[in-house]
Amino acid sequence: MSVPLGRRQFSRIVVKWPVILLTSQDKTEGETENVSPTGAFISCKEVPISEGSVRMVIRVPGHQPINAAGKVVWSTVMKPNEGSPSFGVGVQFTKISDNDSHFLREVILKRYGKAAERFINTKT
């Protein structure tokens, strides 16, 4: 499933990968809801950092972990009326290796082919 492009520069893909968010004071475990070469939407059971810088370790099955730095650009409470709430954060990558960014582009291209190619290959 693809997330509509809207104001975004890149298409995002829906993937559920374990992730650890690290700050100088805290460590929060969560799961990606969707990712692109430039950012991710992450859900957590505990309240994560609501703003500022964060380091991430995204554990991709069958691939080396993706280590990235980012900034939280928004946060929200998810499913507040359906049992225990979870929390979501939108993270924009501020530092990600060329190899990891390329890997994310390739995952999107493999899943969506030509439909995503114009967004992946024309923006850097």
C-alpha positions as CSV (number, residue, x, y, z in Angstrom):
1,M,0.0,0.0,0.0
2,S,1.2,3.5,-0.9
3,V,0.6,6.6,1.2
4,P,-0.7,9.5,-1.0
5,L,2.0,11.9,-2.0
6,G,0.1,15.1,-1.0
7,R,2.6,17.7,0.1
8,R,5.4,15.1,0.4
9,Q,8.4,15.1,-1.8
10,F,8.6,11.2,-1.9
11,S,6.1,8.4,-1.9
12,R,6.0,6.4,1.3
13,I,5.5,2.7,1.7
14,V,3.6,1.1,4.5
15,V,6.0,-1.2,6.4
16,K,6.0,-2.5,10.0
17,W,9.7,-2.5,11.1
18,P,10.8,-2.4,14.7
19,V,12.6,0.9,15.6
20,I,14.4,2.3,18.6
21,L,14.3,6.1,19.1
22,L,17.2,7.4,21.2
23,T,17.7,10.8,22.8
24,S,20.3,11.9,25.3
25,Q,17.8,11.2,28.1
26,D,15.5,8.4,26.8
27,K,15.1,5.3,24.7
28,T,11.7,4.4,23.2
29,E,10.8,1.3,21.2
30,G,8.2,1.5,18.4
31,E,7.4,0.4,14.9
32,T,7.4,2.2,11.6
33,E,4.0,2.7,10.1
34,N,5.4,4.1,6.8
35,V,8.8,5.2,5.5
36,S,10.4,7.1,2.6
37,P,14.0,8.0,1.8
38,T,13.6,11.2,3.8
39,G,11.5,10.3,6.8
40,A,9.3,7.9,8.7
41,F,6.0,7.8,10.7
42,I,6.6,5.8,13.9
43,S,4.1,4.5,16.4
44,C,5.0,3.8,20.0
45,K,3.2,2.5,23.1
46,E,5.0,5.0,25.4
47,V,5.1,8.7,24.9
48,P,8.2,9.4,22.7
49,I,10.1,12.7,22.4
50,S,7.6,15.3,21.1
51,E,10.1,17.6,19.4
52,G,13.8,18.0,18.7
53,S,16.6,15.6,17.6
54,V,16.5,11.9,17.8
55,R,18.7,9.0,16.7
56,M,17.0,5.9,15.2
57,V,17.8,2.3,14.7
58,I,15.4,0.7,12.3
59,R,15.6,-3.1,12.2
60,V,14.7,-4.2,8.7
61,P,14.1,-8.0,8.4
62,G,16.8,-9.6,6.2
63,H,18.8,-6.4,6.0
64,Q,21.3,-4.6,8.2
65,P,19.8,-2.1,10.6
66,I,19.3,1.5,9.3
67,N,21.0,4.0,11.6
68,A,19.7,7.6,11.1
69,A,19.5,10.9,12.8
70,G,16.3,12.9,12.5
71,K,14.1,15.6,13.9
72,V,10.6,15.2,15.1
73,V,8.4,17.4,13.0
74,W,5.0,16.4,14.5
75,S,3.5,14.1,17.0
76,T,0.0,12.8,17.9
77,V,-2.0,10.5,20.1
78,M,-3.3,7.6,18.0
79,K,-6.6,5.7,18.7
80,P,-7.4,7.6,21.9
81,N,-10.9,6.1,22.2
82,E,-10.0,2.5,21.4
83,G,-8.4,1.0,24.5
84,S,-4.9,2.0,25.5
85,P,-3.6,4.8,23.3
86,S,-0.5,4.7,21.2
87,F,1.6,7.6,20.1
88,G,2.8,8.6,16.7
89,V,5.7,10.8,15.6
90,G,6.7,12.0,12.1
91,V,10.4,12.1,11.8
92,Q,12.4,13.8,9.0
93,F,15.8,12.3,8.5
94,T,18.6,14.8,9.0
95,K,21.4,12.3,8.5
96,I,21.1,8.9,6.8
97,S,23.8,7.1,4.9
98,D,23.7,7.0,1.1
99,N,23.4,3.2,1.3
100,D,20.4,3.3,3.6
101,S,18.7,6.0,1.6
102,H,19.3,4.0,-1.6
103,F,17.9,0.9,0.1
104,L,14.7,2.7,0.9
105,R,14.4,4.0,-2.6
106,E,14.9,0.5,-3.9
107,V,12.2,-1.0,-1.6
108,I,9.8,1.6,-2.8
109,L,10.6,1.0,-6.5
110,K,10.3,-2.8,-6.0
111,R,6.9,-2.5,-4.4
112,Y,5.5,0.2,-6.6
113,G,7.6,0.2,-9.8
114,K,7.0,2.9,-12.4
115,A,4.3,4.6,-10.3
116,A,6.9,5.7,-7.7
117,E,9.9,6.0,-10.0
118,R,9.3,9.6,-11.1
119,F,9.3,10.7,-7.4
120,I,12.2,8.6,-6.3
121,N,14.6,9.5,-9.1
122,T,13.8,13.2,-9.7
123,K,14.2,14.4,-6.1
124,T,17.4,14.3,-4.0
